[in-house]
Amino acid sequence: TKLKSAVQLQDLLDATRMLVPRTRPGRESDSDPKDLEHAEKLRQVKAVIEEVL
């Protein structure tokens, strides 16, 4: 069902968030390609979830 897949996607989002390294204040994380890649993946996951909901 749609609700079940939405719950699974929310779990996926939570899991993805845990994979993203916490950016520490003062760190130049914006210029770090890995951090940018993580941010882009998070945006994609979020977009998918919003489509389903």
LOKETI-835266 format. One record per atom (N, C-alpha, C, O, CB): atom name; x, y, z. Coordinates in nm, 3 decimals, decimal comma. Glycine has a CB too. Layout:
LOKETI-835266
{at:CA | x:X | y:Y | z:Z}
...
//
This chain:
LOKETI-835266
{at:N | x:0,084 | y:-0,120 | z:0,000}
{at:CA | x:0,000 | y:0,000 | z:0,000}
{at:C | x:0,087 | y:0,125 | z:0,000}
{at:O | x:0,208 | y:0,119 | z:0,025}
{at:CB | x:-0,095 | y:0,001 | z:0,122}
{at:N | x:0,024 | y:0,236 | z:-0,028}
{at:CA | x:0,099 | y:0,361 | z:-0,034}
{at:C | x:0,153 | y:0,399 | z:0,104}
{at:O | x:0,266 | y:0,446 | z:0,116}
{at:CB | x:0,010 | y:0,474 | z:-0,088}
{at:N | x:0,071 | y:0,376 | z:0,207}
{at:CA | x:0,113 | y:0,412 | z:0,343}
{at:C | x:0,236 | y:0,332 | z:0,384}
{at:O | x:0,330 | y:0,386 | z:0,442}
{at:CB | x:-0,002 | y:0,389 | z:0,442}
{at:N | x:0,234 | y:0,203 | z:0,354}
{at:CA | x:0,346 | y:0,117 | z:0,394}
{at:C | x:0,475 | y:0,162 | z:0,326}
{at:O | x:0,580 | y:0,167 | z:0,390}
{at:CB | x:0,316 | y:-0,030 | z:0,358}
{at:N | x:0,468 | y:0,195 | z:0,197}
{at:CA | x:0,589 | y:0,238 | z:0,128}
{at:C | x:0,637 | y:0,373 | z:0,181}
{at:O | x:0,757 | y:0,400 | z:0,183}
{at:CB | x:0,564 | y:0,246 | z:-0,023}
{at:N | x:0,543 | y:0,457 | z:0,224}
{at:CA | x:0,581 | y:0,586 | z:0,282}
{at:C | x:0,658 | y:0,565 | z:0,412}
{at:O | x:0,756 | y:0,634 | z:0,439}
{at:CB | x:0,457 | y:0,674 | z:0,307}
{at:N | x:0,613 | y:0,468 | z:0,491}
{at:CA | x:0,682 | y:0,437 | z:0,617}
{at:C | x:0,821 | y:0,383 | z:0,587}
{at:O | x:0,918 | y:0,419 | z:0,654}
{at:CB | x:0,600 | y:0,334 | z:0,700}
{at:N | x:0,832 | y:0,296 | z:0,487}
{at:CA | x:0,962 | y:0,241 | z:0,450}
{at:C | x:1,055 | y:0,351 | z:0,400}
{at:O | x:1,175 | y:0,350 | z:0,429}
{at:CB | x:0,945 | y:0,133 | z:0,342}
{at:N | x:1,000 | y:0,447 | z:0,326}
{at:CA | x:1,082 | y:0,557 | z:0,277}
{at:C | x:1,128 | y:0,645 | z:0,391}
{at:O | x:1,240 | y:0,696 | z:0,389}
{at:CB | x:1,005 | y:0,639 | z:0,174}
{at:N | x:1,042 | y:0,664 | z:0,491}
{at:CA | x:1,081 | y:0,744 | z:0,607}
{at:C | x:1,196 | y:0,675 | z:0,681}
{at:O | x:1,290 | y:0,741 | z:0,725}
{at:CB | x:0,960 | y:0,765 | z:0,703}
{at:N | x:1,187 | y:0,542 | z:0,693}
{at:CA | x:1,296 | y:0,466 | z:0,755}
{at:C | x:1,425 | y:0,484 | z:0,674}
{at:O | x:1,533 | y:0,501 | z:0,730}
{at:CB | x:1,260 | y:0,316 | z:0,764}
{at:N | x:1,410 | y:0,481 | z:0,542}
{at:CA | x:1,526 | y:0,498 | z:0,454}
{at:C | x:1,588 | y:0,635 | z:0,474}
{at:O | x:1,710 | y:0,649 | z:0,478}
{at:CB | x:1,486 | y:0,478 | z:0,307}
{at:N | x:1,502 | y:0,737 | z:0,486}
{at:CA | x:1,552 | y:0,872 | z:0,506}
{at:C | x:1,628 | y:0,882 | z:0,638}
{at:O | x:1,735 | y:0,942 | z:0,644}
{at:CB | x:1,437 | y:0,973 | z:0,503}
{at:N | x:1,571 | y:0,824 | z:0,743}
{at:CA | x:1,638 | y:0,826 | z:0,873}
{at:C | x:1,774 | y:0,758 | z:0,864}
{at:O | x:1,873 | y:0,807 | z:0,918}
{at:CB | x:1,550 | y:0,756 | z:0,980}
{at:N | x:1,778 | y:0,644 | z:0,796}
{at:CA | x:1,903 | y:0,570 | z:0,781}
{at:C | x:2,004 | y:0,652 | z:0,701}
{at:O | x:2,123 | y:0,655 | z:0,732}
{at:CB | x:1,878 | y:0,434 | z:0,713}
{at:N | x:1,955 | y:0,718 | z:0,597}
{at:CA | x:2,043 | y:0,800 | z:0,514}
{at:C | x:2,100 | y:0,915 | z:0,593}
{at:O | x:2,218 | y:0,949 | z:0,580}
{at:CB | x:1,969 | y:0,852 | z:0,390}
{at:N | x:2,016 | y:0,976 | z:0,676}
{at:CA | x:2,062 | y:1,088 | z:0,758}
{at:C | x:2,175 | y:1,045 | z:0,851}
{at:O | x:2,268 | y:1,122 | z:0,877}
{at:CB | x:1,946 | y:1,145 | z:0,841}
{at:N | x:2,167 | y:0,922 | z:0,901}
{at:CA | x:2,270 | y:0,873 | z:0,991}
{at:C | x:2,403 | y:0,854 | z:0,919}
{at:O | x:2,510 | y:0,863 | z:0,980}
{at:CB | x:2,227 | y:0,740 | z:1,055}
{at:N | x:2,396 | y:0,829 | z:0,788}
{at:CA | x:2,518 | y:0,810 | z:0,710}
{at:C | x:2,590 | y:0,942 | z:0,684}
{at:O | x:2,711 | y:0,945 | z:0,664}
{at:CB | x:2,486 | y:0,742 | z:0,578}
{at:N | x:2,513 | y:1,050 | z:0,685}
{at:CA | x:2,572 | y:1,180 | z:0,656}
{at:C | x:2,653 | y:1,228 | z:0,776}
{at:O | x:2,599 | y:1,239 | z:0,887}
{at:CB | x:2,463 | y:1,284 | z:0,619}
{at:N | x:2,780 | y:1,257 | z:0,755}
{at:CA | x:2,863 | y:1,303 | z:0,866}
{at:C | x:2,813 | y:1,436 | z:0,919}
{at:O | x:2,775 | y:1,525 | z:0,842}
{at:CB | x:3,010 | y:1,316 | z:0,823}
{at:N | x:2,812 | y:1,450 | z:1,049}
{at:CA | x:2,770 | y:1,576 | z:1,110}
{at:C | x:2,877 | y:1,682 | z:1,080}
{at:O | x:2,995 | y:1,661 | z:1,106}
{at:CB | x:2,749 | y:1,561 | z:1,265}
{at:N | x:2,835 | y:1,793 | z:1,026}
{at:CA | x:2,931 | y:1,898 | z:0,996}
{at:C | x:2,957 | y:1,979 | z:1,122}
{at:O | x:2,865 | y:2,026 | z:1,188}
{at:CB | x:2,880 | y:1,990 | z:0,882}
{at:N | x:3,084 | y:1,994 | z:1,153}
{at:CA | x:3,122 | y:2,069 | z:1,273}
{at:C | x:3,138 | y:2,216 | z:1,238}
{at:O | x:3,187 | y:2,249 | z:1,130}
{at:CB | x:3,252 | y:2,013 | z:1,335}
{at:N | x:3,096 | y:2,304 | z:1,328}
{at:CA | x:3,110 | y:2,449 | z:1,303}
{at:C | x:3,256 | y:2,486 | z:1,276}
{at:O | x:3,346 | y:2,437 | z:1,344}
{at:CB | x:3,056 | y:2,530 | z:1,422}
{at:N | x:3,277 | y:2,573 | z:1,177}
{at:CA | x:3,412 | y:2,618 | z:1,148}
{at:C | x:3,483 | y:2,528 | z:1,048}
{at:O | x:3,590 | y:2,563 | z:0,998}
{at:CB | x:3,492 | y:2,625 | z:1,274}
{at:N | x:3,424 | y:2,412 | z:1,019}
{at:CA | x:3,486 | y:2,323 | z:0,922}
{at:C | x:3,443 | y:2,365 | z:0,781}
{at:O | x:3,326 | y:2,398 | z:0,759}
{at:CB | x:3,448 | y:2,174 | z:0,950}
{at:N | x:3,536 | y:2,363 | z:0,688}
{at:CA | x:3,502 | y:2,401 | z:0,550}
{at:C | x:3,441 | y:2,281 | z:0,479}
{at:O | x:3,501 | y:2,225 | z:0,387}
{at:CB | x:3,628 | y:2,453 | z:0,473}
{at:N | x:3,323 | y:2,241 | z:0,523}
{at:CA | x:3,264 | y:2,119 | z:0,469}
{at:C | x:3,199 | y:2,142 | z:0,333}
{at:O | x:3,183 | y:2,048 | z:0,256}
{at:CB | x:3,160 | y:2,064 | z:0,566}
{at:N | x:3,162 | y:2,267 | z:0,304}
{at:CA | x:3,095 | y:2,295 | z:0,178}
{at:C | x:3,184 | y:2,264 | z:0,058}
{at:O | x:3,135 | y:2,231 | z:-0,050}
{at:CB | x:3,052 | y:2,441 | z:0,173}
{at:N | x:3,315 | y:2,275 | z:0,078}
{at:CA | x:3,407 | y:2,252 | z:-0,032}
{at:C | x:3,449 | y:2,104 | z:-0,041}
{at:O | x:3,523 | y:2,065 | z:-0,131}
{at:CB | x:3,530 | y:2,340 | z:-0,018}
{at:N | x:3,401 | y:2,024 | z:0,053}
{at:CA | x:3,435 | y:1,882 | z:0,054}
{at:C | x:3,340 | y:1,808 | z:-0,041}
{at:O | x:3,220 | y:1,802 | z:-0,015}
{at:CB | x:3,426 | y:1,823 | z:0,198}
{at:N | x:3,393 | y:1,751 | z:-0,150}
{at:CA | x:3,308 | y:1,682 | z:-0,249}
{at:C | x:3,222 | y:1,572 | z:-0,188}
{at:O | x:3,108 | y:1,552 | z:-0,230}
{at:CB | x:3,395 | y:1,623 | z:-0,359}
{at:N | x:3,276 | y:1,501 | z:-0,089}
{at:CA | x:3,199 | y:1,393 | z:-0,027}
{at:C | x:3,076 | y:1,446 | z:0,043}
{at:O | x:2,968 | y:1,387 | z:0,034}
{at:CB | x:3,286 | y:1,315 | z:0,072}
{at:N | x:3,091 | y:1,558 | z:0,114}
{at:CA | x:2,977 | y:1,618 | z:0,184}
{at:C | x:2,873 | y:1,666 | z:0,083}
{at:O | x:2,753 | y:1,651 | z:0,106}
{at:CB | x:3,023 | y:1,735 | z:0,273}
{at:N | x:2,919 | y:1,724 | z:-0,028}
{at:CA | x:2,827 | y:1,771 | z:-0,131}
{at:C | x:2,751 | y:1,653 | z:-0,190}
{at:O | x:2,631 | y:1,662 | z:-0,218}
{at:CB | x:2,902 | y:1,848 | z:-0,241}
{at:N | x:2,822 | y:1,541 | z:-0,209}
{at:CA | x:2,760 | y:1,421 | z:-0,264}
{at:C | x:2,652 | y:1,370 | z:-0,169}
{at:O | x:2,543 | y:1,333 | z:-0,213}
{at:CB | x:2,867 | y:1,311 | z:-0,288}
{at:N | x:2,682 | y:1,368 | z:-0,040}
{at:CA | x:2,585 | y:1,325 | z:0,061}
{at:C | x:2,462 | y:1,415 | z:0,059}
{at:O | x:2,349 | y:1,366 | z:0,064}
{at:CB | x:2,648 | y:1,325 | z:0,200}
{at:N | x:2,485 | y:1,545 | z:0,052}
{at:CA | x:2,374 | y:1,640 | z:0,051}
{at:C | x:2,286 | y:1,618 | z:-0,071}
{at:O | x:2,163 | y:1,626 | z:-0,061}
{at:CB | x:2,428 | y:1,785 | z:0,053}
{at:N | x:2,348 | y:1,591 | z:-0,185}
{at:CA | x:2,272 | y:1,567 | z:-0,308}
{at:C | x:2,189 | y:1,440 | z:-0,295}
{at:O | x:2,073 | y:1,437 | z:-0,337}
{at:CB | x:2,367 | y:1,557 | z:-0,429}
{at:N | x:2,247 | y:1,334 | z:-0,238}
{at:CA | x:2,173 | y:1,209 | z:-0,219}
{at:C | x:2,055 | y:1,230 | z:-0,126}
{at:O | x:1,947 | y:1,177 | z:-0,150}
{at:CB | x:2,266 | y:1,100 | z:-0,164}
{at:N | x:2,076 | y:1,307 | z:-0,020}
{at:CA | x:1,967 | y:1,337 | z:0,074}
{at:C | x:1,854 | y:1,409 | z:0,003}
{at:O | x:1,736 | y:1,381 | z:0,027}
{at:CB | x:2,018 | y:1,420 | z:0,191}
{at:N | x:1,890 | y:1,505 | z:-0,083}
{at:CA | x:1,787 | y:1,579 | z:-0,157}
{at:C | x:1,707 | y:1,486 | z:-0,247}
{at:O | x:1,585 | y:1,499 | z:-0,257}
{at:CB | x:1,851 | y:1,692 | z:-0,241}
{at:N | x:1,775 | y:1,392 | z:-0,312}
{at:CA | x:1,707 | y:1,297 | z:-0,400}
{at:C | x:1,612 | y:1,208 | z:-0,322}
{at:O | x:1,499 | y:1,185 | z:-0,364}
{at:CB | x:1,809 | y:1,212 | z:-0,476}
{at:N | x:1,658 | y:1,158 | z:-0,208}
{at:CA | x:1,574 | y:1,072 | z:-0,124}
{at:C | x:1,451 | y:1,150 | z:-0,077}
{at:O | x:1,340 | y:1,098 | z:-0,078}
{at:CB | x:1,654 | y:1,018 | z:-0,003}
{at:N | x:1,473 | y:1,273 | z:-0,036}
{at:CA | x:1,364 | y:1,358 | z:0,013}
{at:C | x:1,261 | y:1,382 | z:-0,098}
{at:O | x:1,141 | y:1,380 | z:-0,074}
{at:CB | x:1,419 | y:1,492 | z:0,065}
{at:N | x:1,310 | y:1,404 | z:-0,220}
{at:CA | x:1,221 | y:1,428 | z:-0,334}
{at:C | x:1,134 | y:1,305 | z:-0,360}
{at:O | x:1,015 | y:1,318 | z:-0,388}
{at:CB | x:1,303 | y:1,463 | z:-0,459}
{at:N | x:1,193 | y:1,187 | z:-0,351}
{at:CA | x:1,118 | y:1,063 | z:-0,372}
{at:C | x:1,010 | y:1,048 | z:-0,266}
{at:O | x:0,896 | y:1,013 | z:-0,296}
{at:CB | x:1,212 | y:0,941 | z:-0,370}
{at:N | x:1,046 | y:1,075 | z:-0,141}
{at:CA | x:0,950 | y:1,063 | z:-0,031}
{at:C | x:0,834 | y:1,160 | z:-0,050}
{at:O | x:0,719 | y:1,124 | z:-0,029}
{at:CB | x:1,019 | y:1,089 | z:0,104}
{at:N | x:0,865 | y:1,283 | z:-0,090}
{at:CA | x:0,759 | y:1,383 | z:-0,108}
{at:C | x:0,666 | y:1,343 | z:-0,222}
{at:O | x:0,547 | y:1,373 | z:-0,218}
{at:CB | x:0,820 | y:1,520 | z:-0,135}
{at:N | x:0,720 | y:1,276 | z:-0,325}
{at:CA | x:0,636 | y:1,229 | z:-0,436}
{at:C | x:0,537 | y:1,124 | z:-0,387}
{at:O | x:0,421 | y:1,124 | z:-0,426}
{at:CB | x:0,723 | y:1,172 | z:-0,550}
{at:N | x:0,585 | y:1,035 | z:-0,303}
{at:CA | x:0,501 | y:0,926 | z:-0,252}
{at:C | x:0,394 | y:0,979 | z:-0,158}
{at:O | x:0,278 | y:0,937 | z:-0,165}
{at:CB | x:0,587 | y:0,820 | z:-0,180}
{at:N | x:0,432 | y:1,071 | z:-0,071}
{at:CA | x:0,336 | y:1,128 | z:0,023}
{at:C | x:0,253 | y:1,228 | z:-0,048}
{at:O | x:0,164 | y:1,289 | z:0,012}
{at:CB | x:0,406 | y:1,192 | z:0,143}
//
